[in-house]
Amino acid sequence: MKKQELSCLGQTDIKGKAVMSKTDNKWAEVTEQNSKDIVDIKHSIDVIKNNHLHHIESDMAKQSKAIEKIDNRIWWVLGILVASTVIGMIKNGL
């Protein structure tokens, strides 16, 4: 970088080298912290994608099977109820 470009970025010392001001240093700390946070967030997303979604998927499969069993039982109960009503009506002569 040229001397003029360095002076635009911040302060310069006697030899013309760029010196970080306190605000520049603060921005560097904030940027570093944000980078660490981004890495943590990416790791958390990866864990959720690869681990937790598998568990949720298997739990939903179990729930689907349980719901199918309950659904079949309801249809059997409904069929027996209708059959017993029809048989009762036939015995009593409608």
N, C-alpha and C positions, 0 to 999 in steps of 0.2 A: 504494500500500500504506500501511497505517497504521503508526504508530511501533511498536506492539506486534508486528505481523506481521514487521517488519524485524528486531526484536530476537530473534525466534524463529529467523530464518534465520541469524543470525550476530551479530557484535559491532556495536555502534553507536558512533559518535564523539560528541564533545561536543554537536554540533548535532542528533544523533538520526539521522544518515544511516547507512546500512548500510556496514560495512567488511568486506571479505573477509579471513578469517583464512587462515593458511598451509594448513590442511587444505582449506578451500574452494577456494583457488587450485590446490592439487594436484588436486582433483577436476575443476576446470575444465580443467586441462591433460590429464588422463586422458580426459575426455569429448571434448575436441577431437581427441586422437590417435585415439580410437575412431571418431570421425566420419570422419577421413581414411582409416582402415583400411577402414571400410565402403564408402567411395567406391572405393577400390582394388579391393576384393573384387568389387563390382558391375561394375567395368570388366573385371576378369579373367573373370568369368562371361559377360559380353557377348562378349568376344573368343572364348572357347571355343565359345559357342553359334553365333556367326556365322561363324567362320573354321575352327576346328579340326574341328568336327563335319562340315563340308562335305568336308574332306579325308578324314576317316575314312570317310564314306559312299562317296566315290568309290573309295577303296582297297578297301572291302568289295565293291563292284560288280565291280571287276577280279578279286578273288579268287573271286567266285561264278562268273564266266565261265571262269576257269582250272579250277575244280573240275568244272564241267560238261564241259569238254573232256576232262579226265582220266577222268571217269565214262564218257563215250562210248567212249573208247579201251579201257577195261576191258571194257565190254560187247562191243565188236568182238573183242577177244582171246578172251573167253570163248566167243563164238559160233564163231569159227574153231577153237578147241580142241574144242568139242563136235562140230562138223561133221567135223573130221579124225578124231576118234575113231569117229564113226558110219560114215564112209567106210571107215576101216580095218576095222571089224567086218564091213561088208558084203562087202568084198573077200576077207576070210579066211573067210567063210561063218559068221559068228557064232561 
